[in-house]
Amino acid sequence: MGTCYSHLSPDERIRIERLHCEQGLSVRETARLIGRDKATVSRELKRGLWFASNENGSYRPYRPRRLKTGPWTSMPFYSALAAQRRADLRRHESRKPHRMDSDRLRSWVMDALRRGWSPELIEGRLKLEYPGDPAMRVSHECLYQWIYAKPQRDLDLRQYLPRGRKHRGRRKGRKVRGPRIPMRVPISQRPKTVDSRGQFGHWESDTIVGAAPSRVCIDTQVERKSRRLFARLIPDKSAMATARAEYEIYRDLPPRARIDRTWDNGTEASCHQLVDEALGMLTYFADPYSSWQRGTNENRNGRIRRYLPKKTPFDDLTQAELDAIVKEINDTPMKQLEYKTPNEAWDEETSRLQSKTTNPSTSVALTS
């Protein structure tokens, strides 16, 4: 266990004055009697030297060339009361003002939290919106400490954080039985260039299941580079319904914006070949129980769950309502995009594709 340090107390300073200054004991002996290190006592004596004129810095003794005696012309000495007063003053002046005491900053942060922005997003977005205003700055760590501080407990700000988990899940997967998806191509055969997210047009896919007895689900597709989310309501989790939703999402996109997609191992992806052949795409499948290999899609699904929590049936949900949720998610800035929104990143990428060529190639070989 590490050493615990503490400041000198007023009683210790009084004992130093009596033992060292009045009784004439050495620094080493004084430190031994009060139970402190000799270096601590030595530094205290140097810091606590007191001149009579210290009580008023502008005071100058009258006729200083006369007799060198009296309280205002005496040699410096250690005073416990003066040393304690100066220590209190140093401690008070060293404290920085609380960052969140600013009404303007606190109001902006509260509004961003209610919109579902994480502390890291708030930190980055403040730098973009107020580049020349140092008062509108706060780190994400400061925000977390402020949210969990006792004065904010009545506001229950924790409900606005993205997740409330106390522990992280294991990253290692479990064993699974043989594949249940025909023509399954594992993620290990996916080009390594996809991992860097430097190329536009690679996607991740998944299905969000509603609460029973409802059979309605949500098919989600996320572009890896721009992080833009697309979602469609499907009547059930069947493979044909999923393939039809995928086709509706991808059919209007430029061929170079839909190169391939990565699925989990759910049976709803069993008809992936129909979409592959119709649109010229490739499909890869992540390793079993390895959701981090499709982390972007899992993150976007988590954002949808903030609007539609688990145990929520989707029977009464309309596509228009789902589109409004997706739009708000895509209009939220992300740290990975240098605090741009997915919609802004998507528009930049599609504009770049249009400027490169007017007739992009659509021929993509199907890998078995």
N, C-alpha and C positions, 0 to 999 in steps of 0.2 A: 504494500500500500504506500502511496507517495506521501511526502512530507506535507503537513498542513501549516501554512503560513498565516500569521495574523499581525495586525498593526499594534504598535505599542499603545497601551491604555493610559489614561490620565494618571492612575495610581503608579504605574511603572515609571512614568516621567518624573513624578514627584520623588520617588525613591532614587532615581538617577541623580537628581539635583542634590538630595541630602547626602548620598553616599560619596559621590565624586566631588561635588563642589564644596559642600560643608565639611565633610569628614576627611576629604583628601585621598580617598581610595583610588587605586589605579583603575583604568578602564577594564582590564581583565578581571579584577576582583569584583568590581561593580557588576559586570555581566554575570559572573558566577552566582552572586547573591540574589539577583532578580530572575535568574533562570533564563537568560538570553545569551545569544552568541556575542562575542566581543566586537565583531564587525558591526552588528546591529547597534550596539551602544555607541561605538565610535562614529558611525554615520549620524546617529541622532544628535550627538554633541556638536558635530559640525553644522548640521542643519538648524539646530536650535540656538545658535549663538545670537545673543540679543544685545543691541545697542540701545541706550536710553533714547537716542534720537529716532529709533525705528517707530516710535509711537506717532511721529509726525514727520514724514519724509521731507517736508519743506522747511522744517525748523533748522535754524542755524544758531549755535551758541553766540550770545552777545559778548563782544570783546574777547575772542578766543585766545589772544596772546597773553592774557592775564593768567592767573593761577589755574593750573591744570587739575583741578579737583572739582567734586560735585557730581550729581547724578547725570548731567548731560555731557560730561567730558570724560567719564570713567571708561575703563577698558571693557571690551565685550565679555559677557558671561552667559552661562546657560540658565534659562528660566523655564521651569516646567509649565507655568501658566501661559507664558508667551509661546512656547513650543507647541502646546496643545492648540492654542488659538490659530497658529499658522498652519498646523496640520489639518484642522477642520476647514480652513479656507482653501487649502490646496485640494482637499477631497471634493469640496463643493464645486470648485472651478473646473475640475477635470471631467465632470459629467457632461456628456453631450445631451442636447435637448432630444426628447422622444420624437422620432421621425413621424409617427402617426398622430402627433398632436395637431398637425396642420389640418384645418377644416376642409380646405380645398382638396388636398391629397386624400384624406379619409373619405370624402364624398365620392371621389372618382373611383377609389378602390372598392367601396361598398357596391357601387353600381356595376362594376365589372364582375365582382363575385356573384352578384345576383343573376348575371347573364351567363354564369357557368364557366367563367374564365379561371384557369388555374393561377396560382401565385407566380409561376414562371412566365406565363403569358402576360400577366399584368406588368411584371418588371420590364419585359422587353418592349411591350407596347407603349409604356410611358416614355421610353427613350425615343421612340419614333414620333409620338405626338407632341412631346415637349423637349425638343433637342437642346434648347438653350436655357432651360429652367431647372437649375439644380435642386430647387425645392420639391419638384415633382419627380422624385426618385425614391425607390424603395426596393430592396433586394427581396427575393422570394423567401429566403430564410427569415428575414425580419417579419415578413407577412405571416409566415407559419407561426412564429413565436407570438405575434400580436393576436392572431386568431384564437390560439389556445390559452391566452393569458386570462387570468381571473376576471378582470373588468369586462371582458367580452363574452363571458359565459351566458349571460342573460340573452344576448343576441343570437346565440346558437349559430355561429358562423360556420361551424364544421359541416353543416348540411349543404353548403355551397361548394365544398371541395369535391374534386372529381371522384375520389374513392375514400372510403372510410376504413379500409383494411389495416389491421395492426401488424400482420405478418405477410410476407411474400410467399407465394406458392412455390413448390419445387419445380425446377426446370427440367428434370429428367423424366422421361416418359415411362409408361408401363408397357409390358409385352402385350401383343395383340395377335389374334388369329390371322389366318391368311387373308389376302385381299378379296373384297367383295365387289370390286368395280372392274368391269371389263376394259381392256386396253389401258390399264393404269400405268402412267409414266411417273416414276418417283422424282422427287425434287432434286435428288442427287444428279439427275441428267439435265437439269435446267442450266443454261449457260451461266457461268460465274459472273458475267457482266451485269446480270440482273440484280445481284446482291447489292451492288453499289448505288442503285437507284439513279444512276446517271442517265439512263435512257428512258424516254417517255413511251408509254404504251403497254406496260406490264401491270397486271391486275391481280387482286386477291379476292376470293369469293367465300361466301358463307351464308347460313340461314339462321334467322332469329325465330324461335318457336314461341307461339303464344301459349297462354295457360289453358289447360283442359277445362271443359270439354271442347273448347274451340280448336278447330283444325287449321285456322288461318295462320300463315307464316309471313315472314318478310325476307325476300331475297336481297342481299347486299353485295355490291361490287365496288371495290375501291382501287383507284389507280395509284400505283406505288410511289411515283415521283411527286405528283401534285397533291396526293392524299385526298382527291375529290371523291365524294361518296355518291353512289347511285343506289336507289332502293325501289323495290316493287312488291306490292302485296300479291301473294299467291294463295289459292284456295286451300292448299294442303302441302305437305312436304314430299309429294311424289316427285319422281325423277322427271316426268313429262312436264309437270307444272313449272318446275325449276328451269328446265331447258327453255321453255317458252318465255319465261321472264328474262332469262339471259339474252335471248335473241332480241327481245324488244329493247333492251338496254343498249346492246352493241350495234344493232343494224344501222343506225343513223350516224355512227361515228366514222371518221376517216380510217381506212385500213391500217395506217401507220400508228394510229392511236389505240389499236386493239391487237397487239401482237400475241400475247398469251395471258393466261390467268393461272393462279395457284389455288387449288381447293384443299379442304380437309378430306377426311376419309368417310364422310357421310354418304349414305346410299342415295341421297337426292341428286348426287352428281353422276349417277350411273349412265345417264344419257348424254354425257358430255360430247360424245362423238357427233351427235346431230348438230350441235352448235359449231363444233370444230369444222365440219365439212361445209356447213352453210356460210360461214363467215371467214374461213381460212385462218382460224386461230389454233393455238396449241394449248393443251391443258396439262398441268403438272399437279402432283399431289404431295402434300407435306407428309412427313413421317408421323406415324400414329402418336397421339397424345403429345404433340409438339407444337402447341399453338403459337409459340414465339416465332416460328418460321413464317407465320402470317400475322405478324404483330400489328401492321397497319389496319387490317380488317378487324382484328379483335378490339383495337382502340376505338374505331368508329362505331362498332357495335355497342361498346360501353357507353359512348355518347348517346346513342339512341335509347339505351336503357335508362338514361337519366330522365327521359321524357315518358318512356313506356317501361316502367319497372317490371321485374320478374313477377309472375303470377298475375299479369295483366292480360286478359283475353283481347284478341284483335278483331272480334266480330263486328264491333261498331266503328272500327277505324276505317276511314276512307283514304283513297289514294291522295286526294288533295291535302288532307291533314298530314299524311306522311311526307308529302313533298314539302310542306311548310317546315316540318322538323328538319328534313335534310338540308333545306336552304339555310336555316339558321346555323346548322353545324358547318356547312361549307363556307359560311360568312364569318366564322370565328378564326382569328389568326392563330398560327401555330409556330412554336419555337423552331421546329425543324425546317420551316420555310422562311426563316429569318423574319418571323412575325408578319408574313403575308397570309392572306386567307387562301384556302384551297381553290376557291373560285378564281382568285387573281392568278394563282400559279397555273391553273388549267388554261385560262385565257392566253397567258404568255406562251405556253407550250403549243396550243393549237394554232396561234398566230405564226409561230416559228415554223410549224409544219407547212402551213399554206404558203409561206414565203419561200420555202426551199424548192417545192415542186408543185406543179398543178395537176400532174397525173401520177400519183404514187402507185407503186407496184402492189398488186393484191395477191400475188401467187405465194402461198406458204405451204410447204410440204407437211403432210400429216405423219407424225411419228407414232409408231406402234410400240 
